[in-house]
Amino acid sequence: MVLLWDMTRQEVGEVIRARRKYLGHSQSVMAVKAGVALATLSKIENSKGIPDTRTLGKIAAAMGMKFVITVTPIEDVQVKP
């Protein structure tokens, strides 16, 4: 099995920013609701940081969303040992 991101860092940031704005929250309010540092949220939204799964889960939950990781086999991909 190979784990690949279906979304780029930029796409993840854009989804988070769009949802936050849809909810009418500032970055400060959303950071508090999610229990993450404002700088962390800002970096994610601006594609400057690589968030870990725990952070993405906290942000998603604060936004009323689910963060799901799916691992599936990918055919025709050779993985070097």
C-alpha positions as CSV (number, residue, x, y, z in Angstrom):
1,M,0.0,0.0,0.0
2,V,1.1,3.5,-0.7
3,L,-0.2,6.6,1.1
4,L,-0.6,9.6,-1.2
5,W,-2.3,12.9,-0.6
6,D,-5.2,13.5,-3.0
7,M,-5.1,17.2,-2.1
8,T,-2.2,19.5,-2.2
9,R,-1.2,21.7,0.7
10,Q,-2.7,24.6,-1.2
11,E,-6.0,22.9,-1.7
12,V,-6.2,21.9,2.0
13,G,-5.6,25.5,3.0
14,E,-8.2,26.8,0.5
15,V,-10.8,24.4,1.8
16,I,-10.2,25.4,5.4
17,R,-10.2,29.1,4.6
18,A,-13.4,28.8,2.6
19,R,-15.2,26.9,5.3
20,R,-14.0,29.4,8.0
21,K,-15.3,32.3,6.0
22,Y,-18.5,30.5,5.2
23,L,-19.0,30.1,9.0
24,G,-18.3,33.9,9.4
25,H,-15.3,33.4,11.8
26,S,-12.0,35.2,11.9
27,Q,-8.8,33.2,12.0
28,S,-8.5,34.2,15.7
29,V,-12.0,32.8,16.6
30,M,-11.5,29.6,14.6
31,A,-8.0,29.0,16.2
32,V,-9.6,29.3,19.6
33,K,-12.5,27.0,18.7
34,A,-10.1,24.4,17.3
35,G,-7.6,24.7,20.1
36,V,-4.7,25.5,17.8
37,A,-2.4,28.5,17.7
38,L,-3.4,31.3,15.4
39,A,0.0,31.1,13.6
40,T,-0.7,27.4,12.9
41,L,-4.1,28.1,11.3
42,S,-2.7,31.0,9.3
43,K,0.2,28.9,8.0
44,I,-2.2,26.1,7.0
45,E,-4.5,28.5,5.2
46,N,-1.6,30.1,3.4
47,S,0.1,26.8,2.4
48,K,3.1,27.6,4.5
49,G,2.9,24.7,6.9
50,I,2.4,21.0,6.7
51,P,-0.2,20.2,9.3
52,D,-0.3,16.9,11.1
53,T,-3.4,14.7,11.2
54,R,-4.2,15.7,14.8
55,T,-4.3,19.4,13.9
56,L,-6.4,18.8,10.8
57,G,-8.8,16.8,12.9
58,K,-9.1,19.5,15.5
59,I,-9.7,22.2,12.8
60,A,-12.2,20.0,10.9
61,A,-14.2,19.2,14.1
62,A,-14.3,22.9,15.0
63,M,-15.7,23.6,11.6
64,G,-18.4,20.9,11.8
65,M,-16.5,18.8,9.2
66,K,-14.9,15.3,9.3
67,F,-11.3,14.7,8.5
68,V,-11.0,11.2,6.9
69,I,-7.9,9.3,5.9
70,T,-8.4,6.6,3.4
71,V,-5.6,4.2,2.5
72,T,-6.2,2.1,-0.6
73,P,-3.9,0.1,-2.8
74,I,-2.8,1.8,-5.9
75,E,-2.2,-0.4,-9.0
76,D,0.9,0.0,-11.1
77,V,2.9,1.9,-8.5
78,Q,6.2,0.4,-7.6
79,V,7.5,1.0,-4.2
80,K,11.2,0.7,-3.5
81,P,12.0,-1.3,-0.3
